[in-house]
Amino acid sequence: MLAEPHIIKCTVERKANERWLLYKIDLFYLNIIIMKKELLNYKSSLLFLFIGVMIFAFVPPKYSLVGKWSILNPDGTPSGEYVNFKEDNTYTVALRSGQIGEKGNYFLKDSVFSIENIKDVCGKGYWGKYNLTFYGSDSVHFALIEDSCSERRMDMVGYNPGLKRYRTK
């Protein structure tokens, strides 16, 4: 016995609808997979960006002490005297008259600044140690770590609030 035409038509339509539904479900799951993959890529990118920022956030900038610095008065104004730190780890202090008032050696490792006078102010070969803090690239401040030479100690931290990089006009 042959099936009636309307039953065959319903069966064909139902199978077409099922295929259409399966197709829609496949597309839905495919979109979810693609979205998850894009989301993972997005999350991965954000994670790497965050890690990179954190690494560079804790790397202090490298400032150089080499150059001419103005010695400041206690009120922060320039005193007219200058200290010139050279690349060979020597320094000179120029007085207002232009004469060299002091010479010596210095060494900077991390934030520890060590200094030795060539003049026999503190005793030959004796080094004082100070904590050096950069405030941007143009200002520094010294804090005593150890130095039994009272004359040098007063010059470094007693009267002097710090140094300001000398700028030519």
C-alpha positions as CSV (number, residue, x, y, z in Angstrom):
1,M,0.0,0.0,0.0
2,L,1.3,3.4,-0.9
3,A,1.6,6.2,1.6
4,E,-0.7,9.1,1.1
5,P,0.9,12.1,-0.5
6,H,0.3,14.4,2.5
7,I,2.1,12.0,4.9
8,I,5.1,11.8,2.5
9,K,5.1,15.6,2.3
10,C,5.0,15.9,6.1
11,T,7.8,13.4,6.5
12,V,10.0,15.2,3.9
13,E,9.3,18.6,5.6
14,R,10.0,17.2,9.0
15,K,13.4,15.8,7.8
16,A,14.2,19.1,6.1
17,N,13.3,20.9,9.4
18,E,15.5,18.5,11.4
19,R,18.4,19.1,9.0
20,W,17.8,22.8,9.2
21,L,17.7,22.6,13.0
22,L,20.9,20.5,13.1
23,Y,22.6,23.0,10.8
24,K,21.5,25.8,13.1
25,I,22.8,23.9,16.2
26,D,26.1,23.2,14.4
27,L,26.5,26.8,13.6
28,F,25.6,27.8,17.1
29,Y,28.2,25.4,18.6
30,L,30.8,26.5,16.0
31,N,30.2,30.2,16.9
32,I,30.6,29.3,20.6
33,I,33.9,27.5,19.8
34,I,35.2,30.4,17.8
35,M,34.1,32.9,20.4
36,K,35.8,30.9,23.1
37,K,39.0,30.7,21.1
38,E,38.8,34.5,20.4
39,L,38.1,35.1,24.1
40,L,41.1,32.9,25.0
41,N,43.3,34.8,22.6
42,Y,41.9,38.1,24.0
43,K,42.5,36.9,27.6
44,S,46.0,35.6,26.7
45,S,46.8,39.0,25.1
46,L,45.7,40.8,28.2
47,L,47.6,38.5,30.4
48,F,50.9,39.0,28.5
49,L,50.3,42.7,28.4
50,F,49.7,42.8,32.2
51,I,52.9,40.7,32.8
52,G,54.9,43.0,30.5
53,V,53.6,46.1,32.3
54,M,54.4,44.6,35.7
55,I,57.9,43.7,34.7
56,F,58.7,47.2,33.4
57,A,56.9,48.9,36.3
58,F,59.5,47.6,38.8
59,V,62.5,48.4,36.7
60,P,63.8,51.7,37.8
61,P,65.0,54.1,35.2
62,K,68.8,54.4,34.8
63,Y,69.8,57.9,35.6
64,S,73.4,59.1,35.3
65,L,75.3,61.1,37.8
66,V,77.9,62.1,35.1
67,G,77.8,65.8,34.4
68,K,77.7,69.2,36.0
69,W,75.5,69.7,39.0
70,S,74.6,72.9,40.9
71,I,75.2,72.8,44.7
72,L,72.0,74.1,46.4
73,N,71.7,76.4,49.4
74,P,69.5,75.1,52.3
75,D,66.6,77.0,50.8
76,G,67.0,75.2,47.5
77,T,68.4,78.0,45.5
78,P,71.7,77.6,43.5
79,S,74.8,78.5,45.6
80,G,77.0,79.4,42.6
81,E,79.2,76.4,43.3
82,Y,79.2,73.3,41.1
83,V,80.3,69.7,41.3
84,N,81.3,67.9,38.1
85,F,81.1,64.1,38.1
86,K,83.2,62.6,35.4
87,E,82.9,59.2,33.7
88,D,86.2,58.0,35.1
89,N,84.7,58.2,38.7
90,T,86.4,61.4,39.6
91,Y,84.8,64.7,40.7
92,T,85.7,68.3,41.1
93,V,84.0,71.1,43.0
94,A,84.2,74.5,41.4
95,L,83.8,77.5,43.8
96,R,82.0,80.7,42.8
97,S,85.4,82.2,41.8
98,G,85.8,79.3,39.3
99,Q,88.7,77.8,41.3
100,I,88.7,74.1,42.1
101,G,87.8,73.8,45.8
102,E,87.8,70.0,46.1
103,K,88.7,66.9,44.1
104,G,88.2,63.3,44.7
105,N,86.9,59.9,43.6
106,Y,83.4,58.6,43.7
107,F,81.6,55.3,43.1
108,L,77.9,54.7,42.6
109,K,76.5,51.2,42.8
110,D,72.7,50.9,42.9
111,S,71.8,53.7,45.2
112,V,75.0,53.6,47.4
113,F,77.2,56.6,46.6
114,S,80.8,56.3,48.0
115,I,83.1,59.3,48.0
116,E,86.8,59.9,48.8
117,N,88.5,63.3,49.0
118,I,91.9,63.7,47.4
119,K,92.8,66.5,49.8
120,D,93.7,65.2,53.2
121,V,90.5,66.5,54.8
122,C,89.3,63.2,56.1
123,G,92.4,61.0,55.9
124,K,93.8,59.3,52.9
125,G,91.9,56.4,51.4
126,Y,88.8,56.9,53.6
127,W,85.5,56.6,51.9
128,G,82.2,57.9,53.1
129,K,78.9,56.2,52.1
130,Y,75.6,57.9,51.3
131,N,72.3,56.8,50.0
132,L,71.7,58.6,46.7
133,T,68.1,59.2,45.5
134,F,67.3,60.6,42.1
135,Y,64.3,62.8,41.8
136,G,63.7,62.6,38.1
137,S,66.9,63.0,36.0
138,D,67.8,66.4,37.2
139,S,67.8,66.3,41.0
140,V,69.6,64.1,43.6
141,H,69.5,63.9,47.4
142,F,72.1,62.3,49.7
143,A,71.3,60.6,53.0
144,L,74.1,59.4,55.3
145,I,74.9,55.7,55.6
146,E,78.3,56.0,57.2
147,D,81.0,58.7,57.2
148,S,83.1,59.6,60.3
149,C,84.6,62.6,58.5
150,S,82.5,65.5,60.0
151,E,83.7,68.1,57.4
152,R,82.6,66.0,54.4
153,R,79.5,64.8,56.2
154,M,78.4,68.4,56.7
155,D,79.1,69.2,53.1
156,M,77.1,66.2,51.9
157,V,74.1,66.2,54.2
158,G,74.5,69.0,56.7
159,Y,74.2,72.2,54.6
160,N,73.4,70.7,51.3
161,P,69.8,69.7,50.5
162,G,70.9,68.1,47.3
163,L,72.2,68.8,43.8
164,K,70.3,70.0,40.7
165,R,71.6,69.2,37.2
166,Y,73.2,72.4,35.7
167,R,71.3,73.5,32.6
168,T,72.9,75.8,30.1
169,K,70.6,78.5,28.7
